[in-house]
Amino acid sequence: MSMLSSVFASRGKVRSLVSLSRRLSTNQPGSGDGSHLPPVEDSASLPDHEPPSAPTRRPRKNPRGRSVLLFPGQGSQFVGMGKALLRYPNVKEMFSVAQKVLGYDLLSLCLEGPEAELQKTVHCQPAVFVTSLAAVERLHSENPAATESCVAAAGFSVGEFAALVFSGAMDFAEALYAVKVRAEAMQAASEVVPSGMLSVIGKPQAQYKQACLQAKEHCKSLGVEEPVCSVANYLFPDGRVIAGHQEALDFLQQNSRSLQFKRTKPLPVSGAFHTELMASATEPLRQVLKQVEVRRPEIAVYSNVDGKRYMNESHVCRQLVKQLVSPVKWEQTLHEIYERTQGVNFPDTYELGPGKQLGATLQMCNRKAFKTYSNVKVIDFGD
């Protein structure tokens, strides 16, 4: 396990955002020693609930001035991403560590492509992960209060690893190694049978589970054994991604009108992620998570599996493995983070990484929360 040994040797070399900004935001008077959950007033999801009675409870802080960080997933990548980040502290070192962990020049791939290589699962997951954490360095340099006042984080699919690194639950190099193993296992799983993912926007009366059942029956009529077709991502009201055998997705596209789908669009990915077709990828990820150090997150981090907060180290490891074969409940996660009573302010939200897809889903789920959203650019106009 020489590769993992070199990863352990890299531990602590990236003096990141994480160590600095998390200390500043958690080690405040009255916040305890960090071994407990963040105080209720720091929770982005429950600012309107009465905290349980406690003798030494700080006054609840106004959510305005608090922040939530969102980290994108696979599919957001593009050639050139990261160019605007290289002038910020630690970023070049992060890509240098990445080259050691991955065994290839990730920075060159991000900046110059070729696009076909960047799009591959084995490359784009590490690329999005590193670029997203590099974007945190930009945010911390330009607006340190945004990282220091962060009360919650969530990531879409592989973005969860970036959220966990920011939260102090994992070290950068070790998390990247886990992402590498995850990406390789998912790529291998996707090559077993022709499969994919289909973005669907449905009419209010669309029945997604029923549509998937019909698609599976169609697959059986074609001789496909144990066909898979299920909702892989819950994005926003009437917005879903359905994944499974290619024959099932073809059926859904051909019958979209009768299924009450307004729009369908195949996604440029190699397999049916977040379905049972990824079952063979779970064991490699489970094993690597046993070898890396995982700690309890220092802020609220929300799991894709059920939209709920991670509670402890073992919960993190269990949910990350389960996430591979479970739908990403992003819409439910946003509701959990931003639910509040009328009149209570929303926190500032930052999307860190390539693209603005998570901002678009936030706008569809919660227009009021979207008013204080911004994305941290990974490429500047003119680059």
C-alpha positions in Angstrom: 0.0 0.0 0.0 2.8 2.4 -1.0 0.4 4.9 -2.5 -1.6 5.2 0.7 1.6 5.6 2.7 2.5 8.6 0.5 -0.9 10.0 1.1 -0.5 9.7 4.8 2.9 11.5 4.4 1.0 14.3 2.6 -1.3 14.8 5.6 -1.0 18.3 6.9 1.1 19.6 4.0 -1.8 21.6 2.7 -2.3 24.2 5.4 -5.8 24.8 4.3 -8.8 26.9 4.8 -10.0 23.9 6.7 -7.7 24.2 9.6 -7.7 28.0 9.8 -11.3 28.8 9.0 -12.9 25.9 11.0 -10.9 26.9 14.1 -12.0 30.5 13.8 -15.6 29.6 13.5 -15.8 26.9 16.1 -13.4 27.8 18.9 -15.5 30.7 20.2 -16.5 31.3 23.8 -19.2 29.0 24.8 -18.7 26.6 21.9 -17.2 23.9 24.0 -14.2 21.8 23.0 -15.6 21.0 19.5 -16.6 17.5 20.5 -20.3 18.4 20.6 -22.6 19.3 17.7 -22.5 23.0 16.7 -24.7 25.1 19.0 -28.3 25.4 17.9 -27.9 29.0 17.0 -25.2 28.1 14.6 -27.4 25.6 12.8 -28.4 26.8 9.3 -31.3 24.4 9.2 -33.0 25.2 12.5 -32.6 28.9 13.3 -36.3 29.2 14.1 -36.5 26.4 16.7 -36.2 27.1 20.4 -32.9 25.7 21.6 -33.2 23.2 24.5 -32.8 24.8 27.8 -29.1 25.0 28.9 -27.5 27.1 31.7 -24.8 28.5 29.4 -26.4 29.1 26.0 -25.2 32.0 23.9 -27.8 34.3 22.4 -29.0 33.1 19.1 -27.2 34.8 16.2 -29.0 36.3 13.2 -28.7 33.9 10.3 -27.8 36.9 8.1 -24.0 37.0 8.2 -23.8 33.2 8.6 -23.0 31.2 5.5 -23.7 27.8 3.8 -21.3 26.3 1.4 -22.4 24.0 -1.5 -20.0 21.8 -3.5 -20.9 20.5 -7.0 -20.5 17.0 -8.4 -19.6 15.2 -11.5 -20.9 16.9 -14.7 -20.0 20.4 -13.7 -16.4 20.1 -15.0 -15.1 22.0 -18.0 -11.7 22.6 -19.6 -10.0 25.7 -18.1 -11.5 25.4 -14.7 -9.2 26.5 -11.9 -7.2 29.0 -13.9 -8.6 31.9 -11.8 -7.6 30.2 -8.6 -3.9 29.6 -9.0 -2.9 33.1 -7.6 -4.5 32.2 -4.2 -2.6 30.7 -1.2 -2.2 26.9 -1.1 -3.9 26.2 -4.5 -0.7 25.3 -6.4 0.3 23.1 -3.5 -3.1 21.4 -3.5 -2.6 20.5 -7.2 1.0 19.4 -6.4 -0.3 17.0 -3.7 -3.0 15.9 -6.1 -0.3 14.9 -8.7 1.4 12.7 -6.1 -1.8 11.1 -5.0 -3.3 10.5 -8.4 -0.1 9.9 -10.4 -0.9 12.3 -13.2 -0.9 16.1 -13.7 -4.4 17.0 -12.7 -3.8 20.8 -13.0 -2.8 20.4 -16.7 -5.9 18.3 -17.3 -8.1 20.9 -15.7 -6.6 23.8 -17.6 -5.9 22.3 -21.0 -7.9 19.1 -21.3 -8.3 17.3 -23.6 -12.0 17.5 -22.8 -12.6 13.8 -23.5 -10.1 12.9 -20.8 -11.5 15.3 -18.3 -15.0 14.0 -18.8 -14.0 10.4 -17.8 -15.3 9.5 -14.4 -11.8 8.5 -13.2 -10.5 12.1 -13.9 -13.5 14.4 -13.4 -14.3 13.3 -9.9 -10.8 14.2 -8.5 -10.8 17.3 -10.8 -14.1 18.7 -9.4 -13.1 17.8 -5.8 -9.7 19.6 -6.0 -11.1 22.6 -7.9 -13.9 23.0 -5.4 -11.6 23.1 -2.4 -9.3 25.5 -4.4 -12.3 27.7 -4.8 -12.7 27.8 -1.0 -9.2 29.3 -0.9 -10.3 32.1 -3.2 -13.4 32.7 -1.0 -11.3 32.7 2.1 -8.8 35.2 0.6 -11.4 37.6 -0.7 -14.1 37.2 2.0 -12.7 35.4 5.1 -15.9 36.1 7.0 -17.7 33.8 4.6 -15.6 30.8 5.5 -15.3 31.7 9.2 -19.0 32.1 9.7 -20.0 28.9 7.9 -22.6 26.9 9.8 -23.4 24.2 7.2 -22.1 22.5 4.1 -23.4 20.0 1.6 -22.0 18.5 -1.6 -23.7 16.8 -4.6 -22.4 13.2 -4.9 -18.6 13.5 -5.0 -19.0 17.0 -3.7 -19.8 15.5 -0.3 -16.1 14.7 0.0 -15.2 18.4 -0.5 -17.8 19.4 2.1 -16.4 16.9 4.6 -12.8 18.1 4.1 -14.0 21.7 4.7 -15.8 20.6 7.8 -12.6 19.1 9.2 -14.0 15.5 9.0 -11.3 14.4 6.5 -7.8 15.5 5.4 -7.4 16.8 1.9 -4.9 14.2 0.6 -6.7 11.2 2.2 -10.1 12.3 1.0 -8.6 12.7 -2.5 -7.2 9.2 -2.4 -10.7 8.0 -1.4 -12.2 9.9 -4.3 -9.6 8.3 -6.6 -10.6 4.8 -5.5 -14.3 5.7 -5.7 -14.0 7.1 -9.2 -12.1 4.0 -10.4 -14.6 1.7 -8.9 -17.6 3.6 -10.4 -15.9 3.6 -13.8 -15.4 -0.1 -13.6 -19.0 -0.7 -12.5 -20.3 1.4 -15.4 -18.4 -0.7 -18.0 -20.2 -3.9 -17.1 -23.5 -3.1 -18.9 -24.6 -0.3 -21.2 -26.2 2.2 -18.9 -26.6 5.9 -18.3 -28.5 8.8 -16.8 -31.4 10.8 -18.1 -32.3 14.3 -16.9 -36.1 14.7 -16.8 -38.4 17.6 -16.2 -41.9 16.4 -15.7 -45.3 17.9 -15.6 -46.9 18.0 -12.1 -48.9 14.8 -12.9 -45.8 12.8 -13.9 -45.4 9.5 -12.1 -41.7 8.8 -12.0 -41.7 5.5 -10.2 -44.5 4.2 -12.5 -42.5 5.3 -15.5 -39.5 3.4 -14.2 -41.6 0.2 -13.7 -42.9 0.5 -17.3 -39.3 0.9 -18.6 -38.1 -2.2 -16.7 -41.0 -4.2 -18.1 -39.9 -3.1 -21.6 -36.3 -4.2 -20.8 -37.6 -7.6 -19.7 -39.4 -7.9 -23.1 -36.1 -7.4 -24.8 -34.5 -10.1 -22.7 -32.6 -7.9 -20.2 -32.3 -9.8 -17.0 -32.8 -7.9 -13.7 -33.2 -4.5 -15.4 -32.5 -1.4 -13.4 -34.3 1.9 -13.8 -34.8 4.3 -10.9 -34.7 7.9 -9.8 -31.0 8.7 -9.2 -31.2 12.4 -8.3 -34.0 14.4 -6.8 -33.1 17.9 -8.0 -36.1 20.2 -7.5 -39.9 20.0 -7.8 -40.6 18.1 -11.1 -36.9 17.8 -11.8 -35.3 14.4 -11.6 -32.4 12.3 -13.0 -33.4 8.8 -13.9 -30.6 6.2 -14.3 -30.4 2.5 -15.3 -30.0 0.2 -18.3 -29.7 2.1 -21.6 -32.7 0.2 -23.0 -34.8 1.6 -20.1 -33.6 5.2 -20.8 -34.3 4.8 -24.5 -37.9 3.7 -23.6 -38.4 6.7 -21.4 -37.2 9.1 -24.1 -39.4 7.5 -26.8 -42.5 7.6 -24.6 -41.8 10.9 -22.8 -45.1 12.5 -24.0 -47.3 9.7 -22.7 -45.3 9.6 -19.4 -46.0 13.4 -18.9 -42.3 14.4 -19.3 -41.8 17.9 -20.6 -38.2 17.4 -21.4 -35.6 14.6 -21.4 -31.9 14.9 -21.9 -29.2 12.2 -21.7 -26.3 13.2 -19.4 -22.7 12.9 -20.5 -21.7 10.3 -17.9 -20.5 6.8 -18.3 -22.9 4.9 -16.1 -26.0 4.6 -14.0 -24.6 6.3 -10.9 -26.6 6.2 -7.6 -28.4 3.0 -8.6 -27.9 -0.7 -7.8 -25.8 -1.0 -10.9 -23.0 0.6 -8.8 -23.1 -2.2 -6.2 -19.7 -3.5 -7.2 -18.2 -0.1 -6.4 -19.3 -0.1 -2.8 -16.7 -2.6 -1.4 -13.6 -0.7 -2.7 -14.9 2.5 -1.2 -15.8 0.8 2.1 -12.3 -0.6 2.4 -10.5 2.7 1.6 -12.7 4.5 4.1 -11.4 2.1 6.8 -7.9 3.1 6.0 -8.2 6.9 6.1 -8.9 9.0 9.2 -12.5 10.2 9.4 -13.6 12.6 12.2 -16.9 14.0 13.3 -17.6 17.1 11.2 -17.1 20.4 13.1 -20.1 22.0 11.3 -23.4 20.6 10.0 -22.8 18.5 6.9 -25.7 16.9 5.2 -25.8 13.5 3.6 -27.2 12.9 0.1 -28.7 9.6 1.2 -31.5 11.1 3.4 -30.8 14.9 3.5 -29.9 14.6 7.2 -26.9 15.8 9.1 -23.9 13.5 9.7 -23.7 12.5 13.3 -20.3 10.9 13.8 -17.4 9.2 12.1 -19.0 5.8 11.5 -22.2 7.5 10.2 -20.0 9.4 7.6 -18.4 6.1 6.4 -21.7 4.2 6.2 -23.5 6.9 4.3 -20.7 7.6 1.8 -20.8 3.9 0.8 -24.6 3.8 0.7 -24.7 7.0 -1.4 -23.2 5.0 -4.4 -26.4 2.9 -4.8 -28.9 5.4 -3.4 -30.5 8.4 -5.0 -29.1 11.8 -4.3 -31.8 13.6 -2.3 -30.7 17.1 -3.1 -34.1 18.7 -3.1 -34.7 17.2 0.4 -31.3 18.4 1.5 -32.0 22.0 0.5 -35.3 21.9 2.3 -33.6 20.6 5.4 -30.9 23.3 5.3 -33.1 26.3 4.5 -36.3 25.5 6.3 -37.3 28.4 8.6 -40.3 30.3 9.8 -41.5 33.3 7.9 -39.6 36.5 8.6 -36.4 34.7 9.7 -33.4 35.7 7.5 -31.6 33.3 5.2 -27.8 32.7 5.4 -25.5 33.7 2.6 -25.0 30.7 0.3 -21.8 30.1 -1.8 -21.3 27.5 -4.5 -17.7 26.4 -4.6 -16.5 24.7 -7.8 -17.2 24.7 -11.5 -20.5 25.8 -12.8 -23.7 27.2 -11.2 -25.9 24.1 -11.3 -26.5 24.0 -7.5 -27.5 27.6 -7.6 -30.1 26.8 -10.3 -31.5 24.0 -8.1 -31.6 26.3 -5.1 -33.5 28.9 -7.2 -36.1 26.2 -8.1 -36.4 25.0 -4.5 -36.3 28.2 -2.5 -36.3 31.6 -4.3 -35.9 33.5 -1.0 -32.7 31.6 -0.1 -31.5 32.1 -3.6 -31.5 35.9 -3.1 -28.3 35.6 -1.0 -26.6 33.0 -3.3 -23.4 33.6 -5.2 -20.9 31.3 -6.9 -17.1 31.5 -6.5 -15.7 31.7 -10.0 -13.0 29.1 -10.9 -12.3 30.9 -14.2 -12.4 34.7 -14.9 -13.8 36.2 -18.0 -10.9 36.8 -20.4 -8.9 33.8 -19.0 
